Amino acid sequence: MTESKVTKLVRRLIEDLSEDVAEERVVQYVIREVGAGRKASAVLSDPFVRNRLSDERIAHVLENPAVLEAVEHEIQTSYERRDFQFKE
């Protein structure tokens, strides 16, 4: 039995919503962890992130203005402390 076009559209909509929810949770996680002092590179390689999103979706997370602001703050803080190692 083949799926109807409506069934396919509904299935894709549900998958998209699920991906959006996962991406938003990862965005909040990245902001929280970077704000707590973890290096962005360590947070992005964290199993919580890697198990939820593809590389393409992680790249999309990095385009989020709030994530960019958190990373910019990490860089500014690193320069103020003269800690130029952006990897753990």
PyMOL Python script that loads the backbone (N, CA, C, O; Angstrom):
from pymol import cmd

cmd.read_pdbstr("""\
ATOM      1  N   MET A   1       0.850  -1.178   0.000  1.00  0.00           N
ATOM      2  CA  MET A   1       0.000   0.000   0.000  1.00  0.00           C
ATOM      3  C   MET A   1       0.895   1.240   0.000  1.00  0.00           C
ATOM      4  O   MET A   1       1.790   1.347   0.838  1.00  0.00           O
ATOM      5  N   THR A   2       0.679   2.144  -0.891  1.00  0.00           N
ATOM      6  CA  THR A   2       1.499   3.345  -0.985  1.00  0.00           C
ATOM      7  C   THR A   2       0.892   4.469  -0.158  1.00  0.00           C
ATOM      8  O   THR A   2      -0.318   4.538   0.059  1.00  0.00           O
ATOM      9  N   GLU A   3       1.774   5.337   0.290  1.00  0.00           N
ATOM     10  CA  GLU A   3       1.322   6.482   1.065  1.00  0.00           C
ATOM     11  C   GLU A   3       0.714   7.533   0.152  1.00  0.00           C
ATOM     12  O   GLU A   3       1.161   7.737  -0.976  1.00  0.00           O
ATOM     13  N   SER A   4      -0.299   8.185   0.658  1.00  0.00           N
ATOM     14  CA  SER A   4      -0.880   9.279  -0.116  1.00  0.00           C
ATOM     15  C   SER A   4      -0.002  10.516   0.029  1.00  0.00           C
ATOM     16  O   SER A   4       0.848  10.583   0.916  1.00  0.00           O
ATOM     17  N   LYS A   5      -0.212  11.481  -0.837  1.00  0.00           N
ATOM     18  CA  LYS A   5       0.554  12.722  -0.769  1.00  0.00           C
ATOM     19  C   LYS A   5       0.316  13.430   0.553  1.00  0.00           C
ATOM     20  O   LYS A   5       1.243  13.999   1.131  1.00  0.00           O
ATOM     21  N   VAL A   6      -0.913  13.401   1.033  1.00  0.00           N
ATOM     22  CA  VAL A   6      -1.238  14.055   2.309  1.00  0.00           C
ATOM     23  C   VAL A   6      -0.493  13.378   3.455  1.00  0.00           C
ATOM     24  O   VAL A   6       0.053  14.053   4.328  1.00  0.00           O
ATOM     25  N   THR A   7      -0.470  12.068   3.453  1.00  0.00           N
ATOM     26  CA  THR A   7       0.232  11.327   4.505  1.00  0.00           C
ATOM     27  C   THR A   7       1.721  11.662   4.478  1.00  0.00           C
ATOM     28  O   THR A   7       2.335  11.857   5.526  1.00  0.00           O
ATOM     29  N   LYS A   8       2.293  11.727   3.289  1.00  0.00           N
ATOM     30  CA  LYS A   8       3.705  12.079   3.166  1.00  0.00           C
ATOM     31  C   LYS A   8       3.966  13.492   3.681  1.00  0.00           C
ATOM     32  O   LYS A   8       4.956  13.726   4.375  1.00  0.00           O
ATOM     33  N   LEU A   9       3.094  14.422   3.350  1.00  0.00           N
ATOM     34  CA  LEU A   9       3.252  15.806   3.805  1.00  0.00           C
ATOM     35  C   LEU A   9       3.143  15.914   5.325  1.00  0.00           C
ATOM     36  O   LEU A   9       3.918  16.627   5.962  1.00  0.00           O
ATOM     37  N   VAL A  10       2.182  15.206   5.894  1.00  0.00           N
ATOM     38  CA  VAL A  10       2.016  15.224   7.351  1.00  0.00           C
ATOM     39  C   VAL A  10       3.226  14.601   8.027  1.00  0.00           C
ATOM     40  O   VAL A  10       3.722  15.127   9.023  1.00  0.00           O
ATOM     41  N   ARG A  11       3.703  13.488   7.493  1.00  0.00           N
ATOM     42  CA  ARG A  11       4.881  12.822   8.060  1.00  0.00           C
ATOM     43  C   ARG A  11       6.101  13.760   8.024  1.00  0.00           C
ATOM     44  O   ARG A  11       6.846  13.855   8.999  1.00  0.00           O
ATOM     45  N   ARG A  12       6.294  14.445   6.897  1.00  0.00           N
ATOM     46  CA  ARG A  12       7.435  15.363   6.762  1.00  0.00           C
ATOM     47  C   ARG A  12       7.299  16.546   7.711  1.00  0.00           C
ATOM     48  O   ARG A  12       8.293  16.990   8.286  1.00  0.00           O
ATOM     49  N   LEU A  13       6.082  17.065   7.885  1.00  0.00           N
ATOM     50  CA  LEU A  13       5.839  18.170   8.811  1.00  0.00           C
ATOM     51  C   LEU A  13       6.195  17.759  10.239  1.00  0.00           C
ATOM     52  O   LEU A  13       6.831  18.521  10.967  1.00  0.00           O
ATOM     53  N   ILE A  14       5.790  16.571  10.633  1.00  0.00           N
ATOM     54  CA  ILE A  14       6.105  16.072  11.975  1.00  0.00           C
ATOM     55  C   ILE A  14       7.608  15.895  12.141  1.00  0.00           C
ATOM     56  O   ILE A  14       8.152  16.243  13.189  1.00  0.00           O
ATOM     57  N   GLU A  15       8.289  15.363  11.135  1.00  0.00           N
ATOM     58  CA  GLU A  15       9.747  15.207  11.195  1.00  0.00           C
ATOM     59  C   GLU A  15      10.433  16.558  11.296  1.00  0.00           C
ATOM     60  O   GLU A  15      11.379  16.717  12.068  1.00  0.00           O
ATOM     61  N   ASP A  16       9.966  17.543  10.519  1.00  0.00           N
ATOM     62  CA  ASP A  16      10.552  18.885  10.576  1.00  0.00           C
ATOM     63  C   ASP A  16      10.370  19.511  11.951  1.00  0.00           C
ATOM     64  O   ASP A  16      11.298  20.117  12.487  1.00  0.00           O
ATOM     65  N   LEU A  17       9.181  19.368  12.524  1.00  0.00           N
ATOM     66  CA  LEU A  17       8.930  19.918  13.855  1.00  0.00           C
ATOM     67  C   LEU A  17       9.824  19.254  14.894  1.00  0.00           C
ATOM     68  O   LEU A  17      10.345  19.918  15.790  1.00  0.00           O
ATOM     69  N   SER A  18       9.999  17.946  14.770  1.00  0.00           N
ATOM     70  CA  SER A  18      10.862  17.209  15.686  1.00  0.00           C
ATOM     71  C   SER A  18      12.303  17.703  15.583  1.00  0.00           C
ATOM     72  O   SER A  18      12.971  17.886  16.601  1.00  0.00           O
ATOM     73  N   GLU A  19      12.782  17.921  14.359  1.00  0.00           N
ATOM     74  CA  GLU A  19      14.144  18.421  14.154  1.00  0.00           C
ATOM     75  C   GLU A  19      14.287  19.830  14.710  1.00  0.00           C
ATOM     76  O   GLU A  19      15.317  20.168  15.292  1.00  0.00           O
ATOM     77  N   ASP A  20      13.251  20.660  14.533  1.00  0.00           N
ATOM     78  CA  ASP A  20      13.298  22.024  15.045  1.00  0.00           C
ATOM     79  C   ASP A  20      13.363  22.047  16.568  1.00  0.00           C
ATOM     80  O   ASP A  20      14.088  22.856  17.147  1.00  0.00           O
ATOM     81  N   VAL A  21      12.615  21.168  17.213  1.00  0.00           N
ATOM     82  CA  VAL A  21      12.633  21.087  18.676  1.00  0.00           C
ATOM     83  C   VAL A  21      14.009  20.633  19.149  1.00  0.00           C
ATOM     84  O   VAL A  21      14.551  21.195  20.101  1.00  0.00           O
ATOM     85  N   ALA A  22      14.575  19.632  18.500  1.00  0.00           N
ATOM     86  CA  ALA A  22      15.911  19.150  18.868  1.00  0.00           C
ATOM     87  C   ALA A  22      16.936  20.252  18.668  1.00  0.00           C
ATOM     88  O   ALA A  22      17.814  20.442  19.510  1.00  0.00           O
ATOM     89  N   GLU A  23      16.835  20.980  17.562  1.00  0.00           N
ATOM     90  CA  GLU A  23      17.781  22.057  17.294  1.00  0.00           C
ATOM     91  C   GLU A  23      17.673  23.161  18.352  1.00  0.00           C
ATOM     92  O   GLU A  23      18.691  23.678  18.813  1.00  0.00           O
ATOM     93  N   GLU A  24      16.460  23.516  18.731  1.00  0.00           N
ATOM     94  CA  GLU A  24      16.271  24.560  19.745  1.00  0.00           C
ATOM     95  C   GLU A  24      16.854  24.118  21.090  1.00  0.00           C
ATOM     96  O   GLU A  24      17.447  24.929  21.802  1.00  0.00           O
ATOM     97  N   ARG A  25      16.691  22.854  21.439  1.00  0.00           N
ATOM     98  CA  ARG A  25      17.275  22.346  22.690  1.00  0.00           C
ATOM     99  C   ARG A  25      18.799  22.415  22.640  1.00  0.00           C
ATOM    100  O   ARG A  25      19.444  22.751  23.633  1.00  0.00           O
ATOM    101  N   VAL A  26      19.365  22.097  21.491  1.00  0.00           N
ATOM    102  CA  VAL A  26      20.816  22.170  21.343  1.00  0.00           C
ATOM    103  C   VAL A  26      21.284  23.621  21.421  1.00  0.00           C
ATOM    104  O   VAL A  26      22.309  23.907  22.040  1.00  0.00           O
ATOM    105  N   VAL A  27      20.545  24.539  20.802  1.00  0.00           N
ATOM    106  CA  VAL A  27      20.893  25.961  20.890  1.00  0.00           C
ATOM    107  C   VAL A  27      20.946  26.394  22.354  1.00  0.00           C
ATOM    108  O   VAL A  27      21.914  27.022  22.782  1.00  0.00           O
ATOM    109  N   GLN A  28      19.920  26.063  23.111  1.00  0.00           N
ATOM    110  CA  GLN A  28      19.885  26.443  24.526  1.00  0.00           C
ATOM    111  C   GLN A  28      21.031  25.794  25.309  1.00  0.00           C
ATOM    112  O   GLN A  28      21.626  26.427  26.181  1.00  0.00           O
ATOM    113  N   TYR A  29      21.334  24.542  24.998  1.00  0.00           N
ATOM    114  CA  TYR A  29      22.435  23.823  25.652  1.00  0.00           C
ATOM    115  C   TYR A  29      23.771  24.498  25.359  1.00  0.00           C
ATOM    116  O   TYR A  29      24.575  24.715  26.265  1.00  0.00           O
ATOM    117  N   VAL A  30      24.004  24.830  24.078  1.00  0.00           N
ATOM    118  CA  VAL A  30      25.270  25.473  23.694  1.00  0.00           C
ATOM    119  C   VAL A  30      25.414  26.811  24.408  1.00  0.00           C
ATOM    120  O   VAL A  30      26.474  27.104  24.962  1.00  0.00           O
ATOM    121  N   ILE A  31      24.374  27.615  24.403  1.00  0.00           N
ATOM    122  CA  ILE A  31      24.416  28.923  25.071  1.00  0.00           C
ATOM    123  C   ILE A  31      24.705  28.756  26.557  1.00  0.00           C
ATOM    124  O   ILE A  31      25.549  29.457  27.115  1.00  0.00           O
ATOM    125  N   ARG A  32      24.002  27.826  27.195  1.00  0.00           N
ATOM    126  CA  ARG A  32      24.182  27.604  28.635  1.00  0.00           C
ATOM    127  C   ARG A  32      25.599  27.121  28.955  1.00  0.00           C
ATOM    128  O   ARG A  32      26.227  27.623  29.887  1.00  0.00           O
ATOM    129  N   GLU A  33      26.102  26.155  28.191  1.00  0.00           N
ATOM    130  CA  GLU A  33      27.411  25.582  28.478  1.00  0.00           C
ATOM    131  C   GLU A  33      28.547  26.566  28.191  1.00  0.00           C
ATOM    132  O   GLU A  33      29.497  26.658  28.969  1.00  0.00           O
ATOM    133  N   VAL A  34      28.457  27.298  27.086  1.00  0.00           N
ATOM    134  CA  VAL A  34      29.481  28.308  26.778  1.00  0.00           C
ATOM    135  C   VAL A  34      29.425  29.417  27.829  1.00  0.00           C
ATOM    136  O   VAL A  34      30.462  29.920  28.263  1.00  0.00           O
ATOM    137  N   GLY A  35      28.221  29.792  28.232  1.00  0.00           N
ATOM    138  CA  GLY A  35      28.063  30.798  29.282  1.00  0.00           C
ATOM    139  C   GLY A  35      28.641  30.349  30.614  1.00  0.00           C
ATOM    140  O   GLY A  35      29.050  31.176  31.429  1.00  0.00           O
ATOM    141  N   ALA A  36      28.675  29.044  30.836  1.00  0.00           N
ATOM    142  CA  ALA A  36      29.229  28.496  32.082  1.00  0.00           C
ATOM    143  C   ALA A  36      30.738  28.330  32.018  1.00  0.00           C
ATOM    144  O   ALA A  36      31.364  27.882  32.978  1.00  0.00           O
ATOM    145  N   GLY A  37      31.326  28.699  30.861  1.00  0.00           N
ATOM    146  CA  GLY A  37      32.778  28.666  30.771  1.00  0.00           C
ATOM    147  C   GLY A  37      33.377  27.561  29.929  1.00  0.00           C
ATOM    148  O   GLY A  37      34.598  27.498  29.784  1.00  0.00           O
ATOM    149  N   ARG A  38      32.556  26.688  29.369  1.00  0.00           N
ATOM    150  CA  ARG A  38      33.101  25.643  28.503  1.00  0.00           C
ATOM    151  C   ARG A  38      33.456  26.227  27.152  1.00  0.00           C
ATOM    152  O   ARG A  38      32.817  27.172  26.689  1.00  0.00           O
ATOM    153  N   LYS A  39      34.458  25.673  26.527  1.00  0.00           N
ATOM    154  CA  LYS A  39      34.864  26.080  25.188  1.00  0.00           C
ATOM    155  C   LYS A  39      33.794  25.637  24.182  1.00  0.00           C
ATOM    156  O   LYS A  39      33.247  24.539  24.291  1.00  0.00           O
ATOM    157  N   ALA A  40      33.506  26.495  23.213  1.00  0.00           N
ATOM    158  CA  ALA A  40      32.491  26.184  22.207  1.00  0.00           C
ATOM    159  C   ALA A  40      32.833  24.905  21.453  1.00  0.00           C
ATOM    160  O   ALA A  40      31.946  24.107  21.154  1.00  0.00           O
ATOM    161  N   SER A  41      34.094  24.706  21.149  1.00  0.00           N
ATOM    162  CA  SER A  41      34.499  23.499  20.417  1.00  0.00           C
ATOM    163  C   SER A  41      34.192  22.236  21.218  1.00  0.00           C
ATOM    164  O   SER A  41      33.800  21.217  20.649  1.00  0.00           O
ATOM    165  N   ALA A  42      34.369  22.302  22.529  1.00  0.00           N
ATOM    166  CA  ALA A  42      34.068  21.144  23.373  1.00  0.00           C
ATOM    167  C   ALA A  42      32.566  20.896  23.442  1.00  0.00           C
ATOM    168  O   ALA A  42      32.116  19.751  23.405  1.00  0.00           O
ATOM    169  N   VAL A  43      31.803  21.963  23.543  1.00  0.00           N
ATOM    170  CA  VAL A  43      30.349  21.822  23.620  1.00  0.00           C
ATOM    171  C   VAL A  43      29.802  21.228  22.321  1.00  0.00           C
ATOM    172  O   VAL A  43      28.938  20.352  22.350  1.00  0.00           O
ATOM    173  N   LEU A  44      30.306  21.706  21.187  1.00  0.00           N
ATOM    174  CA  LEU A  44      29.802  21.228  19.903  1.00  0.00           C
ATOM    175  C   LEU A  44      30.190  19.782  19.602  1.00  0.00           C
ATOM    176  O   LEU A  44      29.554  19.133  18.772  1.00  0.00           O
ATOM    177  N   SER A  45      31.218  19.276  20.264  1.00  0.00           N
ATOM    178  CA  SER A  45      31.591  17.873  20.068  1.00  0.00           C
ATOM    179  C   SER A  45      31.018  16.986  21.173  1.00  0.00           C
ATOM    180  O   SER A  45      31.266  15.780  21.202  1.00  0.00           O
ATOM    181  N   ASP A  46      30.271  17.577  22.057  1.00  0.00           N
ATOM    182  CA  ASP A  46      29.636  16.870  23.169  1.00  0.00           C
ATOM    183  C   ASP A  46      28.617  15.849  22.629  1.00  0.00           C
ATOM    184  O   ASP A  46      27.927  16.134  21.650  1.00  0.00           O
ATOM    185  N   PRO A  47      28.517  14.677  23.249  1.00  0.00           N
ATOM    186  CA  PRO A  47      27.547  13.676  22.804  1.00  0.00           C
ATOM    187  C   PRO A  47      26.101  14.189  22.776  1.00  0.00           C
ATOM    188  O   PRO A  47      25.314  13.765  21.929  1.00  0.00           O
ATOM    189  N   PHE A  48      25.748  15.089  23.686  1.00  0.00           N
ATOM    190  CA  PHE A  48      24.393  15.643  23.686  1.00  0.00           C
ATOM    191  C   PHE A  48      24.088  16.306  22.348  1.00  0.00           C
ATOM    192  O   PHE A  48      22.980  16.176  21.828  1.00  0.00           O
ATOM    193  N   VAL A  49      25.051  17.005  21.797  1.00  0.00           N
ATOM    194  CA  VAL A  49      24.880  17.695  20.514  1.00  0.00           C
ATOM    195  C   VAL A  49      24.985  16.700  19.364  1.00  0.00           C
ATOM    196  O   VAL A  49      24.109  16.662  18.500  1.00  0.00           O
ATOM    197  N   ARG A  50      26.040  15.899  19.342  1.00  0.00           N
ATOM    198  CA  ARG A  50      26.323  14.993  18.222  1.00  0.00           C
ATOM    199  C   ARG A  50      25.238  13.923  18.047  1.00  0.00           C
ATOM    200  O   ARG A  50      24.976  13.488  16.925  1.00  0.00           O
ATOM    201  N   ASN A  51      24.609  13.498  19.142  1.00  0.00           N
ATOM    202  CA  ASN A  51      23.589  12.457  19.056  1.00  0.00           C
ATOM    203  C   ASN A  51      22.237  12.999  18.602  1.00  0.00           C
ATOM    204  O   ASN A  51      21.343  12.222  18.270  1.00  0.00           O
ATOM    205  N   ARG A  52      22.078  14.310  18.584  1.00  0.00           N
ATOM    206  CA  ARG A  52      20.792  14.892  18.243  1.00  0.00           C
ATOM    207  C   ARG A  52      20.729  15.549  16.871  1.00  0.00           C
ATOM    208  O   ARG A  52      19.661  15.631  16.265  1.00  0.00           O
ATOM    209  N   LEU A  53      21.875  16.016  16.384  1.00  0.00           N
ATOM    210  CA  LEU A  53      21.857  16.764  15.133  1.00  0.00           C
ATOM    211  C   LEU A  53      22.930  16.283  14.163  1.00  0.00           C
ATOM    212  O   LEU A  53      24.002  15.829  14.564  1.00  0.00           O
ATOM    213  N   SER A  54      22.613  16.395  12.889  1.00  0.00           N
ATOM    214  CA  SER A  54      23.595  16.114  11.836  1.00  0.00           C
ATOM    215  C   SER A  54      24.584  17.279  11.770  1.00  0.00           C
ATOM    216  O   SER A  54      24.353  18.330  12.367  1.00  0.00           O
ATOM    217  N   ASP A  55      25.670  17.089  11.050  1.00  0.00           N
ATOM    218  CA  ASP A  55      26.641  18.169  10.869  1.00  0.00           C
ATOM    219  C   ASP A  55      25.980  19.394  10.238  1.00  0.00           C
ATOM    220  O   ASP A  55      26.294  20.531  10.589  1.00  0.00           O
ATOM    221  N   GLU A  56      25.071  19.149   9.313  1.00  0.00           N
ATOM    222  CA  GLU A  56      24.361  20.251   8.650  1.00  0.00           C
ATOM    223  C   GLU A  56      23.521  21.042   9.642  1.00  0.00           C
ATOM    224  O   GLU A  56      23.499  22.272   9.599  1.00  0.00           O
ATOM    225  N   ARG A  57      22.833  20.344  10.533  1.00  0.00           N
ATOM    226  CA  ARG A  57      21.998  21.027  11.535  1.00  0.00           C
ATOM    227  C   ARG A  57      22.873  21.744  12.572  1.00  0.00           C
ATOM    228  O   ARG A  57      22.498  22.807  13.067  1.00  0.00           O
ATOM    229  N   ILE A  58      24.020  21.176  12.899  1.00  0.00           N
ATOM    230  CA  ILE A  58      24.940  21.846  13.826  1.00  0.00           C
ATOM    231  C   ILE A  58      25.444  23.137  13.202  1.00  0.00           C
ATOM    232  O   ILE A  58      25.569  24.151  13.890  1.00  0.00           O
ATOM    233  N   ALA A  59      25.733  23.111  11.912  1.00  0.00           N
ATOM    234  CA  ALA A  59      26.148  24.334  11.220  1.00  0.00           C
ATOM    235  C   ALA A  59      25.043  25.380  11.294  1.00  0.00           C
ATOM    236  O   ALA A  59      25.320  26.572  11.431  1.00  0.00           O
ATOM    237  N   HIS A  60      23.815  24.946  11.205  1.00  0.00           N
ATOM    238  CA  HIS A  60      22.676  25.870  11.315  1.00  0.00           C
ATOM    239  C   HIS A  60      22.601  26.459  12.723  1.00  0.00           C
ATOM    240  O   HIS A  60      22.290  27.639  12.883  1.00  0.00           O
ATOM    241  N   VAL A  61      22.882  25.649  13.741  1.00  0.00           N
ATOM    242  CA  VAL A  61      22.912  26.140  15.131  1.00  0.00           C
ATOM    243  C   VAL A  61      23.934  27.259  15.270  1.00  0.00           C
ATOM    244  O   VAL A  61      23.695  28.243  15.970  1.00  0.00           O
ATOM    245  N   LEU A  62      25.067  27.105  14.605  1.00  0.00           N
ATOM    246  CA  LEU A  62      26.125  28.119  14.694  1.00  0.00           C
ATOM    247  C   LEU A  62      25.727  29.443  14.046  1.00  0.00           C
ATOM    248  O   LEU A  62      26.367  30.465  14.291  1.00  0.00           O
ATOM    249  N   GLU A  63      24.699  29.439  13.237  1.00  0.00           N
ATOM    250  CA  GLU A  63      24.207  30.663  12.620  1.00  0.00           C
ATOM    251  C   GLU A  63      23.209  31.396  13.516  1.00  0.00           C
ATOM    252  O   GLU A  63      22.819  32.525  13.216  1.00  0.00           O
ATOM    253  N   ASN A  64      22.802  30.771  14.597  1.00  0.00           N
ATOM    254  CA  ASN A  64      21.831  31.376  15.501  1.00  0.00           C
ATOM    255  C   ASN A  64      22.462  32.587  16.194  1.00  0.00           C
ATOM    256  O   ASN A  64      23.552  32.466  16.754  1.00  0.00           O
ATOM    257  N   PRO A  65      21.804  33.749  16.168  1.00  0.00           N
ATOM    258  CA  PRO A  65      22.381  34.959  16.768  1.00  0.00           C
ATOM    259  C   PRO A  65      22.744  34.805  18.248  1.00  0.00           C
ATOM    260  O   PRO A  65      23.755  35.350  18.691  1.00  0.00           O
ATOM    261  N   ALA A  66      21.947  34.084  19.005  1.00  0.00           N
ATOM    262  CA  ALA A  66      22.247  33.907  20.426  1.00  0.00           C
ATOM    263  C   ALA A  66      23.496  33.049  20.620  1.00  0.00           C
ATOM    264  O   ALA A  66      24.278  33.298  21.537  1.00  0.00           O
ATOM    265  N   VAL A  67      23.690  32.054  19.777  1.00  0.00           N
ATOM    266  CA  VAL A  67      24.889  31.221  19.850  1.00  0.00           C
ATOM    267  C   VAL A  67      26.108  32.051  19.449  1.00  0.00           C
ATOM    268  O   VAL A  67      27.153  31.979  20.095  1.00  0.00           O
ATOM    269  N   LEU A  68      25.972  32.828  18.396  1.00  0.00           N
ATOM    270  CA  LEU A  68      27.076  33.697  17.970  1.00  0.00           C
ATOM    271  C   LEU A  68      27.460  34.669  19.078  1.00  0.00           C
ATOM    272  O   LEU A  68      28.644  34.920  19.301  1.00  0.00           O
ATOM    273  N   GLU A  69      26.484  35.209  19.760  1.00  0.00           N
ATOM    274  CA  GLU A  69      26.760  36.129  20.865  1.00  0.00           C
ATOM    275  C   GLU A  69      27.512  35.419  21.991  1.00  0.00           C
ATOM    276  O   GLU A  69      28.445  35.984  22.562  1.00  0.00           O
ATOM    277  N   ALA A  70      27.116  34.192  22.313  1.00  0.00           N
ATOM    278  CA  ALA A  70      27.799  33.432  23.362  1.00  0.00           C
ATOM    279  C   ALA A  70      29.242  33.137  22.966  1.00  0.00           C
ATOM    280  O   ALA A  70      30.148  33.236  23.793  1.00  0.00           O
ATOM    281  N   VAL A  71      29.456  32.774  21.704  1.00  0.00           N
ATOM    282  CA  VAL A  71      30.817  32.484  21.231  1.00  0.00           C
ATOM    283  C   VAL A  71      31.648  33.768  21.218  1.00  0.00           C
ATOM    284  O   VAL A  71      32.817  33.750  21.605  1.00  0.00           O
ATOM    285  N   GLU A  72      31.062  34.869  20.781  1.00  0.00           N
ATOM    286  CA  GLU A  72      31.776  36.150  20.808  1.00  0.00           C
ATOM    287  C   GLU A  72      32.193  36.509  22.232  1.00  0.00           C
ATOM    288  O   GLU A  72      33.295  37.010  22.455  1.00  0.00           O
ATOM    289  N   HIS A  73      31.316  36.252  23.182  1.00  0.00           N
ATOM    290  CA  HIS A  73      31.646  36.520  24.586  1.00  0.00           C
ATOM    291  C   HIS A  73      32.791  35.627  25.042  1.00  0.00           C
ATOM    292  O   HIS A  73      33.669  36.073  25.780  1.00  0.00           O
ATOM    293  N   GLU A  74      32.789  34.356  24.604  1.00  0.00           N
ATOM    294  CA  GLU A  74      33.883  33.437  24.933  1.00  0.00           C
ATOM    295  C   GLU A  74      35.204  33.984  24.397  1.00  0.00           C
ATOM    296  O   GLU A  74      36.217  33.965  25.096  1.00  0.00           O
ATOM    297  N   ILE A  75      35.193  34.467  23.166  1.00  0.00           N
ATOM    298  CA  ILE A  75      36.415  35.009  22.565  1.00  0.00           C
ATOM    299  C   ILE A  75      36.881  36.238  23.322  1.00  0.00           C
ATOM    300  O   ILE A  75      38.068  36.372  23.618  1.00  0.00           O
ATOM    301  N   GLN A  76      35.962  37.134  23.636  1.00  0.00           N
ATOM    302  CA  GLN A  76      36.315  38.349  24.373  1.00  0.00           C
ATOM    303  C   GLN A  76      36.909  38.003  25.738  1.00  0.00           C
ATOM    304  O   GLN A  76      37.920  38.577  26.144  1.00  0.00           O
ATOM    305  N   THR A  77      36.291  37.084  26.428  1.00  0.00           N
ATOM    306  CA  THR A  77      36.792  36.671  27.739  1.00  0.00           C
ATOM    307  C   THR A  77      38.171  36.037  27.619  1.00  0.00           C
ATOM    308  O   THR A  77      39.038  36.277  28.460  1.00  0.00           O
ATOM    309  N   SER A  78      38.381  35.231  26.585  1.00  0.00           N
ATOM    310  CA  SER A  78      39.682  34.598  26.369  1.00  0.00           C
ATOM    311  C   SER A  78      40.773  35.643  26.159  1.00  0.00           C
ATOM    312  O   SER A  78      41.877  35.513  26.687  1.00  0.00           O
ATOM    313  N   TYR A  79      40.459  36.676  25.386  1.00  0.00           N
ATOM    314  CA  TYR A  79      41.445  37.741  25.161  1.00  0.00           C
ATOM    315  C   TYR A  79      41.717  38.510  26.449  1.00  0.00           C
ATOM    316  O   TYR A  79      42.862  38.863  26.728  1.00  0.00           O
ATOM    317  N   GLU A  80      40.697  38.766  27.219  1.00  0.00           N
ATOM    318  CA  GLU A  80      40.889  39.484  28.482  1.00  0.00           C
ATOM    319  C   GLU A  80      41.772  38.698  29.448  1.00  0.00           C
ATOM    320  O   GLU A  80      42.556  39.284  30.195  1.00  0.00           O
ATOM    321  N   ARG A  81      41.644  37.379  29.432  1.00  0.00           N
ATOM    322  CA  ARG A  81      42.448  36.521  30.307  1.00  0.00           C
ATOM    323  C   ARG A  81      43.779  36.131  29.669  1.00  0.00           C
ATOM    324  O   ARG A  81      44.616  35.491  30.304  1.00  0.00           O
ATOM    325  N   ARG A  82      43.964  36.517  28.429  1.00  0.00           N
ATOM    326  CA  ARG A  82      45.146  36.137  27.648  1.00  0.00           C
ATOM    327  C   ARG A  82      45.239  34.621  27.498  1.00  0.00           C
ATOM    328  O   ARG A  82      46.330  34.050  27.474  1.00  0.00           O
ATOM    329  N   ASP A  83      44.077  33.985  27.396  1.00  0.00           N
ATOM    330  CA  ASP A  83      43.969  32.550  27.192  1.00  0.00           C
ATOM    331  C   ASP A  83      43.515  32.352  25.750  1.00  0.00           C
ATOM    332  O   ASP A  83      42.324  32.452  25.453  1.00  0.00           O
ATOM    333  N   PHE A  84      44.457  32.073  24.856  1.00  0.00           N
ATOM    334  CA  PHE A  84      44.142  32.012  23.435  1.00  0.00           C
ATOM    335  C   PHE A  84      43.935  30.582  22.940  1.00  0.00           C
ATOM    336  O   PHE A  84      43.948  30.336  21.734  1.00  0.00           O
ATOM    337  N   GLN A  85      43.750  29.664  23.841  1.00  0.00           N
ATOM    338  CA  GLN A  85      43.490  28.278  23.458  1.00  0.00           C
ATOM    339  C   GLN A  85      41.987  28.081  23.397  1.00  0.00           C
ATOM    340  O   GLN A  85      41.321  28.008  24.430  1.00  0.00           O
ATOM    341  N   PHE A  86      41.458  27.995  22.195  1.00  0.00           N
ATOM    342  CA  PHE A  86      40.019  27.873  22.030  1.00  0.00           C
ATOM    343  C   PHE A  86      39.561  26.424  22.009  1.00  0.00           C
ATOM    344  O   PHE A  86      38.388  26.147  21.761  1.00  0.00           O
ATOM    345  N   LYS A  87      40.453  25.520  22.262  1.00  0.00           N
ATOM    346  CA  LYS A  87      40.094  24.115  22.354  1.00  0.00           C
ATOM    347  C   LYS A  87      40.503  23.594  23.725  1.00  0.00           C
ATOM    348  O   LYS A  87      41.473  24.059  24.324  1.00  0.00           O
ATOM    349  N   GLU A  88      39.737  22.611  24.207  1.00  0.00           N
ATOM    350  CA  GLU A  88      40.081  21.997  25.495  1.00  0.00           C
ATOM    351  C   GLU A  88      41.108  20.911  25.283  1.00  0.00           C
ATOM    352  O   GLU A  88      41.533  20.268  26.243  1.00  0.00           O
TER     353      GLU A  88
END
""", "prot")
cmd.dss("prot")
cmd.show_as("cartoon", "prot")
cmd.util.cbc("prot")
cmd.orient("prot")
